[in-house]
């Protein structure tokens, strides 16, 4: 297992380098000039040229990339923002990343609980009303755009669940972790905790809809395959309780494809958080990326995408480790 983990970590290095190169080139291929966002279009040519030289924007793109990667690899420096008063990008990511992870984890928990529940129900009640209703709901869930669903949720439940930020701005507490739910609990403020929870419900539900539908469909398919296995029929023939057969024998053996999908859907949630955070004004990486794109803040976009890619790689590595615990038949030996 240790050798396998080391191989995966080493393989992640060229992947991250490739991502950095692709994002670097694409951001600079977008029409527009970041100097316009910094100074406006009425700045004199002399001032514009000075700013361009200061940030290295007058150099060839490959030279800019080499300078960026040198700072990143040698010092872990993500650079400074062009338009946010030279604010270090790493500091901004450190402040915003916990909010995105909190939203993503909440959506992932809802997706797993709802998807597995509906999938198992549809498989056990195959051909019944519950089967057709669950799969119809899954089909609708896959088809509904996240931003449109978010707007509908705000219109329908905006009075019961607060929106706009992950915590009321009037609350003044220490934020050691950046996770609103954790920080309010640590501060011993139940009123703040409930406020943070109310603000989390709608964006997490909107973000969880598509992954929940996908997990429900995969769970149903996997459960139907396992329920038709010989050992399940043997367990039923021995007189085991139906609930024990489904939960203890069938569900555990059906978990491997579900775990695989959960790892993949986590990446979708990170990407979908951009739209969800924009709709609900959630102070995470999504709103940071959107504002950076509109301002053509190249280094901010680069750093944010690199960090999300790193989180995605780490989650997929964790999923591979979980395989061995879910299915004892899976072992990672030497290549």
C-alpha positions as CSV (number, residue, x, y, z in Angstrom):
1,X,0.0,0.0,0.0
2,X,2.8,2.4,0.9
3,X,4.5,1.8,-2.5
4,X,1.3,2.4,-4.3
5,X,0.7,5.7,-2.5
6,X,4.2,6.9,-3.3
7,X,3.6,6.0,-7.0
8,X,0.4,7.9,-7.0
9,X,1.9,11.0,-5.4
10,X,4.8,11.0,-7.9
11,X,2.3,10.6,-10.8
12,X,0.4,13.7,-9.5
13,X,3.4,16.0,-10.0
14,X,3.5,15.9,-13.8
15,X,-0.3,16.1,-13.8
16,X,-0.3,19.3,-11.8
17,X,2.5,20.8,-14.0
18,X,0.4,20.0,-17.1
19,X,-2.6,21.6,-15.5
20,X,-0.6,24.7,-14.7
21,X,0.7,25.0,-18.3
22,X,-2.8,24.5,-19.8
23,X,-4.4,27.1,-17.5
24,X,-1.5,29.5,-17.9
25,X,-1.8,29.4,-21.7
26,X,-5.7,29.5,-21.8
27,X,-5.9,32.5,-19.4
28,X,-3.6,34.5,-21.6
29,X,-5.5,33.5,-24.7
30,X,-8.7,35.2,-23.5
31,X,-9.3,38.6,-25.2
32,X,-8.6,41.6,-23.1
33,X,-5.8,43.2,-21.1
34,X,-5.4,42.9,-17.3
35,X,-3.8,46.4,-17.4
36,X,-7.3,47.8,-18.2
37,X,-8.7,46.2,-15.1
38,X,-5.8,47.6,-13.0
39,X,-5.8,51.2,-14.4
40,X,-8.8,51.6,-16.6
41,X,-8.7,52.5,-20.3
42,X,-7.9,56.2,-19.8
43,X,-4.4,55.6,-18.3
44,X,-1.5,57.0,-20.3
45,X,0.6,54.7,-22.5
46,X,3.7,55.4,-20.3
47,X,1.9,54.3,-17.1
48,X,0.4,51.3,-18.9
49,X,3.9,50.2,-20.1
50,X,5.4,50.7,-16.6
51,X,2.7,48.5,-15.1
52,X,3.1,45.9,-17.8
53,X,6.9,45.8,-17.2
54,X,6.4,45.6,-13.4
55,X,4.3,42.5,-13.6
56,X,6.3,40.9,-16.4
57,X,3.4,41.1,-18.9
58,X,5.7,42.4,-21.6
59,X,7.7,39.2,-21.8
60,X,7.1,36.2,-24.0
61,X,4.5,33.8,-22.6
62,X,6.9,30.9,-22.1
63,X,9.3,33.2,-20.1
64,X,6.3,34.3,-17.9
65,X,5.5,30.7,-17.3
66,X,9.1,29.8,-16.4
67,X,9.2,32.7,-13.9
68,X,5.9,31.6,-12.4
69,X,6.9,27.9,-12.0
70,X,10.3,28.9,-10.5
71,X,8.5,30.8,-7.8
72,X,6.0,28.1,-7.3
73,X,8.4,25.2,-7.1
74,X,11.2,26.9,-5.2
75,X,9.3,29.0,-2.7
76,X,5.7,27.9,-3.0
77,X,4.8,31.4,-4.2
78,X,1.5,31.8,-6.1
79,X,2.2,35.4,-6.8
80,X,0.2,38.5,-6.0
81,X,-3.1,39.7,-7.4
82,X,-3.0,42.3,-10.2
83,X,-6.2,44.1,-9.2
84,X,-6.5,43.5,-5.4
85,X,-3.8,45.9,-4.2
86,X,-1.0,43.3,-4.6
87,X,-2.6,41.0,-2.1
88,X,-0.9,37.6,-1.9
89,X,-2.9,35.0,-3.8
90,X,-2.0,32.2,-1.3
91,X,-3.5,34.3,1.5
92,X,-6.7,34.8,-0.4
93,X,-7.0,31.1,-1.2
94,X,-6.3,30.2,2.5
95,X,-9.2,32.4,3.5
96,X,-11.7,31.2,0.8
97,X,-10.8,27.5,0.4
98,X,-12.4,26.3,3.7
99,X,-15.8,27.8,2.6
100,X,-15.7,25.9,-0.7
101,X,-14.6,22.6,1.0
102,X,-17.4,23.1,3.6
103,X,-20.0,23.6,0.9
104,X,-18.6,20.7,-1.1
105,X,-18.6,18.3,1.9
106,X,-22.1,19.2,2.8
107,X,-23.3,18.6,-0.7
108,X,-21.3,15.3,-0.8
109,X,-23.0,14.1,2.4
110,X,-26.4,14.9,1.0
111,X,-25.6,13.2,-2.3
112,X,-24.4,10.0,-0.6
113,X,-27.2,9.7,1.9
114,X,-29.9,10.6,-0.6
115,X,-28.4,8.7,-3.6
116,X,-27.7,5.5,-1.7
117,X,-31.2,5.6,0.0
118,X,-33.1,6.1,-3.2
119,X,-30.9,3.6,-5.1
120,X,-31.3,0.8,-2.6
121,X,-35.1,1.5,-2.3
122,X,-35.4,1.3,-6.1
123,X,-33.4,-1.9,-6.3
124,X,-35.3,-3.7,-3.5
125,X,-38.7,-2.5,-4.8
126,X,-37.8,-3.2,-8.5
127,X,-40.7,-2.6,-10.8
128,X,-42.8,-0.9,-8.1
129,X,-44.0,2.7,-7.8
130,X,-40.9,3.5,-5.6
131,X,-38.6,2.2,-8.3
132,X,-40.1,4.3,-11.1
133,X,-40.5,7.4,-8.8
134,X,-36.8,7.2,-7.7
135,X,-35.5,6.9,-11.2
136,X,-37.7,9.6,-12.5
137,X,-36.5,11.9,-9.7
138,X,-32.9,10.9,-10.6
139,X,-33.5,11.7,-14.3
140,X,-34.9,15.1,-13.4
141,X,-32.0,15.7,-11.0
142,X,-29.5,15.1,-13.7
143,X,-31.3,17.3,-16.2
144,X,-31.8,20.4,-14.0
145,X,-29.0,23.1,-14.3
146,X,-27.5,24.0,-10.9
147,X,-27.8,27.8,-11.3
148,X,-31.5,27.5,-12.3
149,X,-32.3,25.2,-9.4
150,X,-30.4,27.6,-7.0
151,X,-32.6,30.5,-8.2
152,X,-35.8,28.4,-7.7
153,X,-34.7,27.3,-4.2
154,X,-34.1,30.9,-3.2
155,X,-37.5,32.0,-4.6
156,X,-39.3,29.1,-2.8
157,X,-37.4,28.9,0.5
158,X,-35.5,32.2,0.7
159,X,-37.6,33.3,3.7
160,X,-36.9,30.2,5.8
161,X,-33.2,29.8,4.8
162,X,-30.9,32.8,4.7
163,X,-28.7,33.3,1.6
164,X,-25.8,35.6,0.9
165,X,-22.5,34.6,2.6
166,X,-21.8,31.7,5.0
167,X,-22.3,33.7,8.2
168,X,-24.1,36.9,9.2
169,X,-21.6,39.8,8.8
170,X,-22.7,41.2,12.1
171,X,-21.3,38.2,13.9
172,X,-17.8,38.9,15.1
173,X,-15.9,35.7,16.2
174,X,-12.5,34.2,15.7
175,X,-12.2,32.1,12.5
176,X,-9.3,29.8,13.2
177,X,-10.3,27.1,10.7
178,X,-12.4,29.1,8.2
179,X,-15.2,26.5,8.4
180,X,-18.3,28.5,9.6
181,X,-19.9,25.5,11.3
182,X,-16.7,24.5,13.1
183,X,-15.7,28.0,14.1
184,X,-19.2,28.8,15.6
185,X,-19.1,25.5,17.6
186,X,-15.6,26.2,18.9
187,X,-16.7,29.7,19.9
188,X,-19.6,28.2,21.8
189,X,-22.2,30.3,19.9
190,X,-25.3,28.1,19.1
191,X,-27.1,31.0,17.6
192,X,-24.3,31.7,15.1
193,X,-24.1,27.9,14.4
194,X,-27.8,27.8,13.5
195,X,-27.3,30.9,11.3
196,X,-24.4,29.2,9.5
197,X,-26.4,26.0,9.0
198,X,-29.4,27.9,7.6
199,X,-27.1,29.6,5.1
200,X,-25.5,26.3,4.1
201,X,-28.7,24.3,3.4
202,X,-29.9,25.8,0.1
203,X,-26.5,26.0,-1.7
204,X,-25.6,22.5,-0.5
205,X,-28.9,21.1,-1.7
206,X,-28.6,22.8,-5.1
207,X,-25.1,21.5,-5.6
208,X,-25.9,18.0,-4.4
209,X,-28.8,17.4,-6.9
210,X,-26.9,16.1,-9.9
211,X,-24.4,13.9,-7.9
212,X,-27.3,12.5,-5.8
213,X,-29.1,11.5,-9.0
214,X,-26.0,9.8,-10.4
215,X,-25.3,7.9,-7.2
216,X,-28.9,6.8,-7.0
217,X,-28.7,5.3,-10.5
218,X,-25.4,3.6,-10.0
219,X,-26.5,2.3,-6.6
220,X,-29.7,0.8,-8.1
221,X,-27.7,-0.9,-10.9
222,X,-25.0,-2.3,-8.6
223,X,-27.6,-3.5,-6.0
224,X,-29.6,-5.3,-8.7
225,X,-26.5,-7.1,-9.8
226,X,-25.5,-8.1,-6.3
227,X,-29.1,-9.1,-5.2
228,X,-29.1,-11.6,-8.1
229,X,-25.9,-13.3,-6.9
230,X,-25.7,-16.9,-5.6
231,X,-24.5,-15.9,-2.1
232,X,-27.5,-13.6,-1.6
233,X,-29.9,-16.3,-2.6
234,X,-28.1,-18.7,-0.2
235,X,-28.5,-16.1,2.6
236,X,-32.2,-15.8,1.9
237,X,-32.5,-19.6,1.8
238,X,-30.9,-19.9,5.2
239,X,-33.7,-17.7,6.6
240,X,-31.7,-14.5,7.2
241,X,-33.8,-11.4,7.8
242,X,-34.3,-9.4,4.6
243,X,-32.9,-6.2,6.1
244,X,-29.7,-8.1,7.1
245,X,-29.3,-9.5,3.6
246,X,-29.7,-6.1,1.9
247,X,-27.6,-4.0,4.3
248,X,-25.0,-6.4,5.6
249,X,-24.4,-8.6,2.5
250,X,-25.7,-6.9,-0.6
251,X,-24.9,-3.2,0.0
252,X,-21.3,-3.7,1.2
253,X,-20.5,-5.7,-2.0
254,X,-22.2,-3.1,-4.1
255,X,-20.2,-0.2,-2.7
256,X,-17.1,-0.4,-4.9
257,X,-18.6,1.3,-8.0
258,X,-20.4,3.7,-5.7
259,X,-17.2,4.8,-4.0
260,X,-15.6,5.2,-7.5
261,X,-18.5,7.5,-8.5
262,X,-18.3,9.5,-5.3
263,X,-14.6,10.3,-6.0
264,X,-15.5,11.4,-9.5
265,X,-18.5,13.4,-8.4
266,X,-16.3,15.3,-5.8
267,X,-14.5,16.8,-8.7
268,X,-17.8,17.7,-10.3
269,X,-18.9,19.4,-7.0
270,X,-15.7,21.5,-7.0
271,X,-16.4,22.6,-10.5
272,X,-20.1,23.1,-9.9
273,X,-19.3,25.2,-6.8
274,X,-18.3,28.1,-9.1
275,X,-21.9,28.5,-10.3
276,X,-23.5,27.7,-7.0
277,X,-21.3,30.1,-5.1
278,X,-22.1,32.8,-7.6
279,X,-25.8,32.3,-7.3
280,X,-25.8,32.3,-3.5
281,X,-23.0,34.8,-3.0
282,X,-21.0,32.2,-1.1
283,X,-17.5,33.5,-0.1
284,X,-15.5,30.6,-1.6
285,X,-13.2,29.7,-4.4
286,X,-16.0,29.9,-7.0
287,X,-16.8,33.6,-6.5
288,X,-13.0,34.3,-6.3
289,X,-12.5,32.6,-9.7
290,X,-15.4,34.4,-11.3
291,X,-14.2,37.8,-10.1
292,X,-10.7,37.0,-11.2
293,X,-11.9,36.0,-14.7
294,X,-13.9,39.2,-15.1
295,X,-10.8,41.2,-14.0
296,X,-8.4,39.1,-16.1
297,X,-6.4,38.5,-12.9
298,X,-4.2,35.8,-14.5
299,X,-2.2,34.7,-11.5
300,X,-5.3,34.5,-9.2
301,X,-7.1,32.2,-11.7
302,X,-3.9,30.1,-12.0
303,X,-3.5,29.7,-8.3
304,X,-7.2,29.0,-7.6
305,X,-7.4,26.3,-10.3
306,X,-4.2,24.7,-9.2
307,X,-5.5,24.5,-5.6
308,X,-8.8,22.9,-6.7
309,X,-6.9,20.4,-8.9
310,X,-4.7,19.5,-5.9
311,X,-7.7,18.9,-3.7
312,X,-9.3,16.7,-6.5
313,X,-6.1,14.6,-6.8
314,X,-6.0,14.2,-3.0
315,X,-9.6,13.1,-2.9
316,X,-9.1,10.5,-5.6
317,X,-6.1,9.1,-3.8
318,X,-8.2,8.8,-0.6
319,X,-10.9,7.0,-2.6
320,X,-8.3,4.4,-3.8
321,X,-7.3,3.8,-0.2
322,X,-10.9,3.4,0.9
323,X,-11.3,0.6,-1.8
324,X,-9.1,-1.7,0.3
325,X,-11.4,-1.2,3.4
326,X,-14.6,-1.6,1.5
327,X,-13.6,-4.7,-0.4
328,X,-11.0,-7.0,1.2
329,X,-10.3,-8.6,-2.1
330,X,-8.6,-5.4,-3.3
331,X,-5.0,-5.1,-2.4
332,X,-2.4,-2.8,-3.8
333,X,0.8,-4.8,-4.3
334,X,4.0,-3.8,-6.1
335,X,3.6,-3.0,-9.8
